[in-house]
Amino acid sequence: MTTKIRFAPSPTGHLHIGNIRTALHNWMWAQKTSGHFVLRIDDTDPERSKEDYVTGIQQDLQWLGLNWDSSFRQSERFDAYEAAFEKLRADGRVYPCYETAQELDLKRKVLRSRGLAPVYDRGALDDSAEQIAAYEAEGRTPHWRFKLDHDARIEWDDLVRGLQRFEPPALSDPVIRRADGSWLYMLPSTIDDADHGITHVVRGEDHVANTAAQIQMFEALGASVPSFAHTALLMGKEGKLSKRLGSMGVSEFREQHIEAQSVLAMLARLGTSDPVIPETDMAALIDSFDFQRFGRAPAKFDPEDLMRLNTQIVHKLEHDAVKDRLPAAIDADAWHAIRPNIAHLGEVADWWAIVEGPIELPEFSDEDRDYLQSAHDMLSAQSWSDKAWSELTGGLKASTGRKGKGLFMPLRQALTGQNHGPDMGELLPILGRNVALRRLARAAQI
Ligand code: GLU
């Protein structure tokens, strides 16, 4: 059987770290099983769904490299939902409810005050025909609930959580349709998963109780029930994910020069028994991906870990993987020289500004100018190699008796215009002999 997986974001906001992780889990499972990955846009809520978010979600997934094999929108599927709804209604599996939000709220409060779980009491099932007629005369329209089968215990073997059991009477019959006819998430999702032959539903554990009800919906629709994997949610270092961290998404990653690969390498392993490592090969991550390796404990997300991982990954990236984002003049050799000295790709620009110039020189003392003249003469006499910097500074140390800051700082300032920055031993070969000599001469005012 071919695996068919879906990622189903609602276009009511941007993708954030939590749903990027879910997208990645789905995508990896599809890759691992040579399955089919569907992007489903859950846009049944016309008020909160925005076209910009749809585009944003698509672009974010593309940036991450999480390509989908097919895609559709729930807003294209209203006829299918209507037909399934009519069938369930004819079978007595959905029923109209006339309670107002305030009435329901009051019921829940009463139950809670008695220390009971706020489970819906199915009051609507007792409404008489006269009562319903009276509501209708008042102008009330019903919302609709799915009627759980109280006699069928719900069980599934969750790929992450193991055996899950729910007693239906402990659950409220879920509201599936609002009084204005619009759909809530639960039923359309099940209809789509059934019609599209989804084999695995992979999502966060905040959906576990939904799954219990949705399993009965699959059965009521006469569809086969997919496998489920509910992963533990992400947490911050010290507990619940803060709003700021929780809403982190691709635009922040890009602003902070975090590579897509760093996000993938981290999220692929977070919450599993495998360590987060600076893996640049997705095939290796996919190969080791397994729901069995996920733990039940929340996965801890720390953006500083992501930064650190990003630096490690940048240090491993080949020129080919980054050249599109580098100044064209940075060839593979230059990249290899720069690579170990930067924390992220954004720093390449700082390096390159120094290499390209123009640089601004500080005021040098007469003494330093003499020193820079010696440096210039020594460098011009020296044969040029990758060791140019250590040869030059070694020679100057011996000939001038300077050491430490006095030895290095005027050279750095003359060659880069700055007091700190890239490792000079790495930079000098990239600058090249002519530029280095010109800058020294200029600083020494020769
Ligand atoms: N649109 C739902 C959400 O974003 C989908 C959940 C699911 O995967 O079924 O929570």
Boltz pocket constraint, residues with backbone or C-beta under 6 A from the ligand:
constraints:
  - pocket:
      binder: B
      contacts: [[A, 6], [A, 7], [A, 8], [A, 9], [A, 10], [A, 42], [A, 185], [A, 189], [A, 202], [A, 203], [A, 207]]
      max_distance: 6.0
